[in-house]
Structures are given as structure tokens and as C-alpha cells.
């Protein structure tokens, strides 16, 4: 198959399958998805201990989440494309023919993480804060599978980075106002989402490392940022799943953005109010050490004053005690002299008689 970016001077010849095993073609799409999955897991294993997760726990979750994600992605697609499968139910199992939805895979994987967390007494929000950056990185890499298959492209455009190819050109020619592929191409929406996802991945890593965060905030930001990008990009795609007259992924993206923006702001406001109500502890600000030192000096001076006062009181008490003792001794002496004089007088009176 031929894929071109005429405005950029790029021209490729690609095929959907990479090689065969016993006559069974192995498609590039599957290889790219496997590569995206492996990259996310290996990067996650390098940082899992920072989130109090053991590598064995991560690998266990991956073993359960991977098949669940494939099943969830397929069910999501089938549910919203039921008319395509209702008369041929066996086709639901033909995943090799395509038909996986990212949101279905993410929902199923998150459900597995929740169940595993409860079984192992691990925080679900902590698990998802750890996993969110690697999930969106895997999505960004996996989108290149759409490029190989020439799918998930957008509406017609004449922008310099427009994409042409066997399948996009057929789409352009089949429009009611058939467009000339020599002048027109399609939006490479697979590329838009890939670049957006990788940017979100880098932002989440930066936020997780450099910003003070609350539990769940990395997950919330993933859903907010991915949802925002997906909402805009989905509006350009030509293969959207519909619920009535609404694009399903666009509707879900808007709902996720709205809900998790509210939760993010609510968490921040609640934490801010709680911190305002807490008493300020010395040493917590840049002036803390100075205030602490001043308080210690004031305490020391108070102790010295108390000690000095105590010494003065002791001296006064001692002086008063000595004076009292002298007074008692004087009274005693005077009493003895009076008694002696009385006795002498009595003796003199007796002699006279």
C-alpha cells in the first residue's frame, strides 16, 4: 500500500503484515501494540517502588489487565457497532479484522486494578497515579498501528501535512463532492493523537516528580488532558462510533473532562481550607528558625528573672529569721534578769525580818 504526505515530500510503500508464521500473517498493528505495551510495562517497573508497589504486584496486575483490556476494547466497539455484528455473532471473535476501542480497554484495565487493589489491600488511586503516565504513553505508541492500516484518519484537508494513500484516496473519491487526491488529502488524526498522548505522558511525569500532589491527581489530570485532546481530535475523524447523533468517544471525553476537573478543584480547595485551619508551627516557614530562637531566648531570660527573684526572697527571709531569733534571745535575757532581781529582793526582805 502507498502512503504519502505530498506537502512534506514524503512517500512510503508499506504493507499491513510484517512476516508469516506457518502461513499466518503477523500484522504490524499487533506488533506495534505489543511494543507499546512492553515499553509501558518496562518503564513502570523502574518506578513502581516509589509508589510502594513491588514489581511482582505490577506484573500480576499486567497479567490480568492485558487480556481484560483487549476484551473491554472489543466489547466497547461491538456494543456501539451492534448492527455490524447482530446477524453474524461469530464475527465478534475476529479481532484480527480490527475493531478495538481505546476507552473500552482503559475502563477494563482500571476495573482489574480496582479488584486487585482490594484483594491486596492496595490503594486504587495510588495504583492509577502510578500507571496513568504509562497508559497514555502506550496509547501514543499504539496509534502508529492505525498509520500502517491507513485507518482512523480525518476529514478532507489541504493543509501541508495532509495525508494521502490507497484508502484515504478512495475515501476522497467517494465523497458526494468527489475531491481530487492530487489537491486534497485527509487529516492524519492518528498522528495528532500520538503527539498529544506523548506530550501528556511527559507532562504527567513532570507533575508527578515536581509538584505537590494529592492522591488521585495524576489520574485526574490524565483523564482531563487525554479527554480534552480526544474530544477535539474525534471531531475530525471519519470512523467514529455513534450513539444516536453523538460521537460516543467525544461524548465520553466531555463527560470525563467535566467530572474530573470538578474533582481536581474540589480536592485542592478542601486541602487549602484544612491547612488554613491548622495552627502554624514555628520552624515551618523561612522565619521559623528566627522565631524559635527568639522564643527560646525569652524563655531563658524569664528563668533568670525568676531565679534572681527567688534569691532575693531567700535573702529577705533569712534576714527576717535572724532578726526574730535576736528578739527572742533579748526577751529571754530580760526575763532572766527580772527573775534574778526578784530573788535578790526576797532574800533581803528575809534578812530584815
Buried (B, 14 or more C-beta within 10 A) or exposed (E): EEBBBBBEEEEEEEEEBBEEEEEEBEBBBBBBBEBBBEBBBEBBBEBBEEBEBEEEBBEBBBEBBBEBBBBBBBBBBBBBBEEEBEEEEEEBEEBEEEBBBBBBBBBBBBBBBBBBBEEEEBBBBBBBBBBBBBBBBBBBBBBBBBBBBBBBBBBBBEEEBBBBBEBBBEBBEEEEEEBEBEEBBBBBBBBBBBEBBBBBBEBBBEBBEEEEBBEBBBBBBBBBBBBBBBBBBBBBBBEBBEEEEEBBBBBBBBEBBEBBBEBBEEBEEEEEEEEEEEEEEBEEEEEEEEEEEEEEEEEEEEEEEEEEEEEEEEEEEEEEEEEEEEEEEEEEEEEEEEEEEEEEEEEEEEEEE
